[in-house]
Amino acid sequence: MTIQQTSTSRLDQDLEDLRTVLLRRVTFPARQDDIVGSLVAGRSPARLVWCAGRLSPERLYRSVDQVCAELAARRSADRR
């Protein structure tokens, strides 16, 4: 396994973990601060809080799918 593959699989796992936590803790629609606040209040791992901190602070997310799609798109843009 290469470093790139390890990094990709870790990020995929983070998105899956984030999805699971958000489905339990966040009521949508929600903004970045609502999402991050819920993660902190629920004592989620710092890696998930950091991941959610990359979301746009101005956008209103209507679903967990929108959250995960934006984070995946940002990850793709970062790799370029």
C-alpha positions as CSV (number, residue, x, y, z in Angstrom):
1,M,0.0,0.0,0.0
2,T,1.4,3.4,-1.0
3,I,1.2,6.6,1.1
4,Q,-1.4,8.0,-1.2
5,Q,-3.6,4.9,-0.8
6,T,-3.2,5.0,3.0
7,S,-4.2,8.7,3.0
8,T,-7.2,8.1,0.7
9,S,-8.5,5.2,2.7
10,R,-8.1,7.2,6.0
11,L,-10.0,10.1,4.5
12,D,-12.7,7.8,3.3
13,Q,-13.0,6.3,6.8
14,D,-13.2,9.8,8.3
15,L,-16.1,10.7,6.0
16,E,-17.9,7.5,6.9
17,D,-17.3,8.1,10.6
18,L,-18.5,11.7,10.2
19,R,-21.6,10.5,8.4
20,T,-22.5,8.1,11.2
21,V,-22.0,10.8,14.0
22,L,-23.9,13.5,12.1
23,L,-26.9,11.2,11.5
24,R,-27.1,10.7,15.2
25,R,-26.3,14.2,16.5
26,V,-27.2,16.9,14.0
27,T,-30.6,18.1,12.9
28,F,-30.6,19.4,9.3
29,P,-30.6,21.9,7.9
30,A,-27.5,23.0,9.7
31,R,-24.5,25.4,9.3
32,Q,-20.9,24.6,9.9
33,D,-21.0,26.0,13.5
34,D,-24.0,23.8,14.3
35,I,-22.1,20.8,13.0
36,V,-18.8,21.5,14.7
37,G,-20.7,22.4,17.9
38,S,-22.5,19.1,17.9
39,L,-19.3,17.2,17.3
40,V,-17.5,19.0,20.2
41,A,-20.5,18.6,22.5
42,G,-20.6,14.9,21.7
43,R,-16.9,14.5,22.3
44,S,-16.2,13.3,18.8
45,P,-12.6,12.6,17.9
46,A,-10.6,15.7,17.0
47,R,-10.0,14.4,13.4
48,L,-13.8,14.6,12.8
49,V,-14.1,18.1,14.3
50,W,-11.2,19.2,12.1
51,C,-12.8,17.7,9.1
52,A,-16.1,19.5,9.7
53,G,-14.2,22.7,10.3
54,R,-13.3,22.7,6.6
55,L,-16.9,23.2,5.7
56,S,-18.1,26.6,4.4
57,P,-19.2,28.8,7.3
58,E,-21.8,30.6,5.2
59,R,-23.5,27.6,3.6
60,L,-26.7,26.0,5.0
61,Y,-26.4,22.2,4.6
62,R,-29.7,20.5,4.1
63,S,-28.4,16.9,4.6
64,V,-25.5,14.8,5.7
65,D,-25.1,13.9,2.0
66,Q,-24.4,17.6,1.2
67,V,-21.8,17.7,4.0
68,C,-20.0,14.6,2.8
69,A,-20.1,15.7,-0.8
70,E,-18.5,19.1,-0.1
71,L,-15.8,17.5,2.0
72,A,-15.1,14.9,-0.7
73,A,-14.9,17.7,-3.3
74,R,-12.5,19.7,-1.1
75,R,-10.3,16.7,-0.7
76,S,-10.2,16.2,-4.5
77,A,-9.3,19.8,-5.0
78,D,-6.6,19.6,-2.4
79,R,-5.0,16.7,-4.3
80,R,-4.6,18.7,-7.5
